[in-house]
Amino acid sequence: MNIQAILNVVGVLLILLSGLLLAPLGVSMYYDHAALEGYISETTAFSLTFVGGLTTGLVFWKLFPSGIEKLRDPGKGFAIVASSWIAMSAFGALPLYLTGICPNYIDALFESASGFTTTGASILVDIDAVLTEFFFGET
């Protein structure tokens, strides 16, 4: 299996995800909610996630050669999809965890994966307490 080509595709998708994070970042800057005690603000969390995702995506994209012609095998397609969902869910969980909406990273990862897959499953008890920018980010 061509791991380098798969990581190249994951890098491109992380760059695209980082671009999509600019929308909830703008909403969080507009509303400017106060941070929960002991956590960082939503604007800072989205900014850190944007920078981290963009940096990781650019490193994967530039460091690993494309080799897209080697990825025509269905098994490699499954590997691309699985690794992309895992990487995007991992980065999508960061704002939820950093702001304290999800107290541990595993809950944030579950919430992020359910948002990307649109399953509707949630571990959040009080949905109304979740801030506007997170609803905006999941749509």
Secondary structure, 3 states (H helix, E strand, C coil): CCHHHHHHHHHHHHHHHHHHCHHHHHHHHHHCCCCCCCCCCHHHHHHHHHHHHHHHHHHHHHHCCCCHHHHCCHHHHHHHHHHHHHHHHHHHHHHHHHCCCCCCHHHHHHHHHHHHHCCCCCCCCCHHHCCHHHHHHHC
